[in-house]
Amino acid sequence: MESDSRLSRRSLLKSVVVVTGAACAGLITRREALAQGKASKEAMKYQDHPNGDKKCSECMQFVAPNSCKVVEGTISPNGYCIAFVKKP
């Protein structure tokens, strides 16, 4: 019986190591994703003119006077991209 309890403890410890390693790997991946920063204008299909009534100055991502939380570079308040989220 004693060998059975040792095997179960050993299995438990192995499981803890595997789960901890997987959790750490997930944190590293998330940290790398956050560190990547903003997307390019091309990736976000940015344009210098509005798309109907959708324009950067009406978007939650827009940072006055000419920046964005999502798209890199200078942004026109009258521009538009696929990350558009209307302000409430």
C-alpha positions in Angstrom: 0.0 0.0 0.0 2.8 2.4 0.8 4.0 2.2 -2.8 0.5 3.2 -4.0 0.6 6.4 -1.9 4.1 7.2 -3.2 2.9 6.8 -6.8 -0.1 9.0 -6.2 2.1 11.7 -4.5 4.5 11.5 -7.4 1.7 11.8 -9.9 0.3 14.8 -8.0 3.7 16.5 -8.0 4.2 15.9 -11.7 0.7 17.3 -12.4 1.5 20.4 -10.3 4.7 21.0 -12.2 3.0 20.6 -15.6 0.1 22.9 -14.7 2.5 25.5 -13.2 4.6 25.4 -16.3 1.6 25.8 -18.6 0.3 28.8 -16.5 3.7 30.5 -16.7 3.9 29.9 -20.5 0.4 31.5 -20.8 1.6 34.6 -18.9 4.7 35.0 -21.0 2.6 34.8 -24.2 0.1 37.4 -22.9 2.9 39.7 -21.8 4.5 39.4 -25.3 1.2 40.2 -27.0 0.7 43.3 -24.8 4.3 44.4 -25.5 3.7 44.4 -29.3 2.0 47.8 -29.1 -0.1 49.4 -31.8 -1.1 48.0 -35.1 0.0 49.4 -38.4 -2.3 51.6 -40.5 -2.3 49.0 -43.2 -3.3 46.2 -40.8 -6.2 48.3 -39.5 -7.2 49.4 -43.0 -6.9 53.1 -41.9 -8.0 55.8 -44.3 -7.8 59.6 -44.0 -11.5 60.1 -44.6 -14.6 58.9 -42.8 -16.7 55.8 -43.6 -20.2 57.3 -43.6 -20.8 58.7 -40.2 -17.9 56.7 -38.7 -14.8 58.8 -38.1 -11.9 58.7 -35.6 -13.1 61.7 -33.6 -16.3 59.7 -32.8 -14.3 56.6 -31.8 -13.5 55.4 -28.3 -9.9 54.6 -29.4 -9.2 58.2 -30.5 -6.8 60.3 -28.5 -7.1 64.0 -29.2 -5.7 65.8 -31.1 -4.3 63.2 -33.6 -3.5 59.8 -32.1 -5.1 56.4 -31.4 -4.9 53.7 -28.8 -4.8 51.0 -31.5 -3.3 52.4 -34.7 0.3 53.7 -34.8 1.3 57.1 -36.1 -0.6 60.3 -36.7 -4.3 59.9 -37.1 -6.8 62.4 -38.7 -9.8 63.1 -36.6 -11.8 62.6 -39.8 -10.1 59.2 -40.6 -11.5 55.7 -40.1 -10.3 52.2 -39.5 -11.7 48.7 -38.7 -11.1 49.2 -35.0 -13.9 51.8 -34.9 -16.0 51.7 -31.7 -18.6 54.5 -31.4 -18.3 56.6 -28.2 -21.4 56.3 -26.0 
